[in-house]
Amino acid sequence: MSRVVVIGAGVGGLTAAVRLARAGHAVTVFEQSGRLGGKLGVYERDGFRFDTGPSLLTLPQVFTETTLELEPLDPVVRHVFADGTVLDSSPVHAEFVARIGAALGPDAARDWDRFWKRAGRIWDASWRSVLRRPVTAASLAALSWRVGDLAAIAPGRSLRGLGRHYLRDPRLRMMLDRYATYTGADPRRAPAALAAVPYAELAFGGWYVPGGLGTIATGLATTCAGAGVRIELNTPVERIETTAGRVSGVRLWDGSLVPADEVVSNVDALTVYRDLLPSPRRLTGLTDRSLGGFVLLLGVRGETPALAHHTVFFPRNYDAEFDAIFGSATRRARPADDPTVFVTRAADPLVHPAGDEAWFVLVNAPRHGTGWRETDWRRAGLAEAYGKQVLNVLARRGLDVRDRLLFCETRTPADLAETTGAPGGAIYGTAGGLMRPVNHGPVDGLHLVGGSVHPGGGLPMVTLSAQMVADRIGPAIP
């Protein structure tokens, strides 16, 4: 029986722990905080319950390590554009095309239908050749021989470029651009391969878990217990120990050594390479760090029929938002003056008192820090002032909730960095594509899972990373 240590009790770490325990390994999970779930956070106040991390579940077929009670969403997302147009996405392609035709006209509907065929090819190529396979020299060589897959993925073309090729209506282009932010990227630089993201969301549906998505972590913990996994909370790992180029264990915060034959890290890859190894290593495959998120948690009196489960309010000038949050050669990164606002409001009696609503409000934001492309979110008064600005933006877009607030709390990228260890509060680690840091570490026996590594961020991708790592380690040798 091999001894496996998992660092971090996020979804990736817990999923890997379950699979490895079932394969016969002795598995211990060390989590630095006092709770499970990592970025899949939950906050409760005065009878309100908020998911503070992911708010949408896609690709439900990926989640095989725990049983989930799922409710389908239709619309998956309601899009409200600056000109007042409202477009509800549907998991049924023909229905969505009809809705596009009704809202934007028949030409826009035909354009989306053409784009959808291309997105399907991109999805098929990504699913077959990239998303479920570790990145190795052999896997890249195999992909190079699949000319059809390469043509579908369109290396060298941006998501913005793909949208302009297929979509004439600027509102459809804007809707497509938003999917780059699902990976923390700027659509003007993100690869066209990210067209797989809207395809996955709409072809397989968007789903909600009653009680909130935070219950996924609870379910995984229960499955871990049943499989014999030991979970130690409030137990930071200070260092990964190695002997002769192979992991030999982990050193805990109190100085104690825990021997291990394999180590699976659910910590951001940059932190692993920079801080946890005996000597810092250069992390290859790291390109851009992803954007952060500024969040309002609102307790709201009354009900709001105009909101779907997920509603996004677009600005008139989307590029101005990306220019602000990513910065440029001539101007520092800063919070956007007129940001896109994403509101999640679940019609679920388990997450709010009767007659009231719990709103999770998210806007894209620069990472936390003092660098040129970062913002110091600890600067006195910034979070409070920007929270008021976001509420004002919502009011200008027809959703004035300021006189209905029971409370308003903010969460900044600095808060995410502090609570989860994500450098700068970057939501997705590395931004922008399907090629991220690989799942095997620079020393034998070290494996990486989570949103900062291949195949990417979001609950399904994190789960796939854990499944790939567990398969790579394989069953315990009797």
HELIX and SHEET records of a PDB file:
HELIX    1   1 VAL A   11  ARG A   22  1                                  12    
HELIX    2   2 PRO A   60  VAL A   62  5                                   3    
HELIX    3   3 HIS A   93  LEU A  104  1                                  12    
HELIX    4   4 PRO A  106  SER A  129  1                                  24    
HELIX    5   5 ALA A  137  TRP A  145  1                                   9    
HELIX    6   6 VAL A  147  ILE A  153  1                                   7    
HELIX    7   7 LEU A  159  TYR A  166  1                                   8    
HELIX    8   8 PRO A  170  ARG A  178  1                                   9    
HELIX    9   9 TYR A  179  THR A  183  5                                   5    
HELIX   10  10 ALA A  192  ALA A  195  5                                   4    
HELIX   11  11 ALA A  196  ALA A  203  1                                   8    
HELIX   12  12 THR A  215  ALA A  227  1                                  13    
HELIX   13  13 ALA A  269  THR A  271  1                                   3    
HELIX   14  14 VAL A  272  LEU A  276  3                                   5    
HELIX   15  15 TYR A  318  PHE A  326  1                                   9    
HELIX   16  16 LEU A  382  ARG A  396  1                                  15    
HELIX   17  17 ARG A  402  ARG A  404  5                                   3    
HELIX   18  18 PRO A  413  THR A  420  1                                   8    
HELIX   19  19 PRO A  423  GLY A  425  5                                   3    
HELIX   20  20 LEU A  459  ILE A  473  1                                  15    
SHEET    1   A 5 ARG A 230  GLU A 232  0                                        
SHEET    2   A 5 ALA A  26  PHE A  30  1                                        
SHEET    3   A 5 ARG A   3  ILE A   7  1                                        
SHEET    4   A 5 GLU A 262  SER A 265  1                                        
SHEET    5   A 5 LEU A 446  LEU A 448  1                                        
SHEET    1   B 2 VAL A  42  ARG A  45  0                                        
SHEET    2   B 2 PHE A  48  ASP A  51 -1                                        
SHEET    1   C 2 GLU A  71  PRO A  72  0                                        
SHEET    2   C 2 TRP A 207  TYR A 208 -1                                        
SHEET    1   D 7 VAL A  86  ASP A  88  0                                        
SHEET    2   D 7 ARG A  78  VAL A  80 -1                                        
SHEET    3   D 7 HIS A 310  PHE A 313  1                                        
SHEET    4   D 7 VAL A 341  ARG A 345 -1                                        
SHEET    5   D 7 ASP A 356  ALA A 365 -1                                        
SHEET    6   D 7 GLY A 292  ARG A 301 -1                                        
SHEET    7   D 7 LEU A 405  ARG A 411 -1                                        
SHEET    1   E 3 VAL A 237  THR A 243  0                                        
SHEET    2   E 3 ARG A 246  LEU A 252 -1                                        
SHEET    3   E 3 LEU A 257  PRO A 259 -1                                        
SHEET    1   F 2 ASP A 288  ARG A 289  0                                        
SHEET    2   F 2 THR A 430  ALA A 431 -1                                        
SHEET    1   G 2 ARG A 367  HIS A 368  0                                        
SHEET    2   G 2 GLU A 374  THR A 375  1                                        
END                                                                             
